[in-house]
Amino acid sequence: MKLFIDTADVAQIREAWSWGILDGVTTNPTHVSKTGRKPGEVYREILDIVDCPVSLETVTLHAPEIVAEGRELAKMHRNVVVKVPLIKEGLKAVKVLSVEGIKTNVTVTFSPLQALLAAKCGATYISPFVGRLDAIGHFGMDVARQTKVIYDNYGFSTEIIVAAVRHPTHVLEAALAGADICTMSFDILSQLYDHPLTDIGIDLFLKDWARVPK
Ligand code: E4P
């Protein structure tokens, strides 16, 4: 499973990229607003740091405007993926962009049938928001699981990005569900390395090594 970082914080992206396990970056308007910087400036810096797909989100609601935004974003760099919301106008835009060879990530997705529509329009990626579904008493990961079955049944090449993850167990569930990608915060990505028995084990080995005659 590919691991993406979900942030617009360039320091976090630079650090995670240095770990050698990062396969992509997803941003959204909330992440960009937290930086307090101009979007174009932030996007250019991210695209300079990493060499992998970088999702940049459109912020208009009518197909012609979304297409125009998408074309402009795509011009910035070959790694740009245009993030488009799952609404009718959004999917109309995805269809046009995909015919032009522009990669898209269909976002704010909450059902497997929405995911089917996105795949039919040629979306490169689909992003079900599992944590937001969990938060209202649903089993968010079911959307990823059911989407995978539908995509496998009909041979769609759209890749599933499990998004809005809240803890490492979501990452585990995504991998067990066969999701192509999981996108997560810097903190969750970092937590994937941690296990208390690893720390205890290393500590013990180093203490024993100190007693070895040299
Ligand atoms: C994914 O691409 C989204 O940016 C992200 O996961 C949104 O989810 P959240 O704001 O609920 O964390």
Boltz pocket constraint, residues with backbone or C-beta under 6 A from the ligand:
constraints:
  - pocket:
      binder: B
      contacts: [[A, 6], [A, 26], [A, 27], [A, 28], [A, 30], [A, 107], [A, 127], [A, 129], [A, 131], [A, 132], [A, 163], [A, 164], [A, 165], [A, 183]]
      max_distance: 6.0
